[in-house]
Amino acid sequence: MGQTWTRHSELVVRERNTIMLLKALPFVLIIGTALALPVEVQMQADRTLMDFMMMSTNRASDPALQAYCFGRYMPILNQINNEFEKAYTGCQDVYDATVKLIDSDFTEQRQNATAISKESCQSLQLCDGIDSYIKSFECFANTGAEQSDILKTMSGNAKASAAKIQERYFSVGNTRDQCFIDAQNVYSAKSTDAYNEMFACLDGNIVTPQPTNPPTAIIN
């Protein structure tokens, strides 16, 4: 009879914990769907939070304590995720803006290459309008040789411009990647602290928030 009652009590506690988990799931869904992050990063954040939620149901048997801890720390975790999203998006926005600036530095070179290409084609097309076969072929020969030198110079300049752009892209790409890493590190540190405090809360060790000092009046 005693074992049956103990088993019944365990089932009641597990049922209460499951109910608390289901009540907290909207916070998880808000966090998971709000982030505009790369899929692998978002999946990692969602998986970590879901694993934590499942483990936490086995820690606090007091529904009121569990409700308090979830209610206190879920908004904090949500804020941490929002800050991570903002930082991550900021890294990409800076990269995109810098790439546009780099491109603008080579706008004139690209316009020149386009103009030279069109002029070369138009010069050769004029040879096709000559009635005499001899003069037409002579036109293609002379114009082709002339435009070949021009196109060769343009080709060399275009290759040099492409190399410079690629080098600058690589540099800003490294800066962006380091920005991603920094944002990830800050997110990991803050979320780990919040998870640890939440675990402690579920164990009954409630951390009292630091009081906010009121503004000091200035007396003249």
Residue pairs with C-beta under 8 A, 6 or more apart in sequence:
13 61
14 57
16 61
16 63
17 57
17 58
17 60
17 61
17 63
17 66
18 57
19 63
20 57
20 63
20 66
20 67
20 70
21 53
21 54
21 56
21 57
23 67
23 70
24 53
24 70
24 74
25 53
27 70
27 74
27 75
27 77
27 78
28 46
28 49
28 50
28 53
30 78
31 45
31 46
31 49
31 77
31 78
31 81
32 42
32 45
32 46
32 49
34 78
34 81
34 82
34 85
35 41
35 42
35 45
35 81
35 84
35 85
36 85
36 89
37 45
37 84
37 85
37 88
41 88
41 184
45 81
45 84
45 187
45 191
48 191
49 77
52 195
52 198
56 66
56 69
56 198
56 199
56 202
59 199
59 202
59 203
60 66
60 69
60 202
60 203
60 204
65 201
65 202
65 204
66 202
68 201
68 206
69 198
69 201
69 202
70 198
72 198
72 201
73 194
73 197
73 198
73 201
76 194
77 191
77 194
77 195
77 198
80 187
80 190
80 191
80 194
81 187
81 191
83 186
83 187
83 190
84 183
84 184
84 186
84 187
87 179
87 182
87 183
87 186
87 187
88 180
88 183
90 179
91 176
91 179
91 180
91 183
92 176
94 175
94 176
94 179
95 172
95 173
95 175
95 176
98 172
99 169
99 172
102 165
102 168
102 169
102 172
103 165
106 161
106 164
106 165
109 157
109 158
109 161
110 161
112 154
112 157
113 154
113 157
113 158
116 150
116 151
116 154
117 151
117 154
120 147
120 150
120 151
123 143
123 146
123 147
124 140
124 143
124 144
124 147
126 139
126 143
127 136
127 139
127 140
127 143
128 136
130 136
130 139
197 207
200 206
200 207
201 207
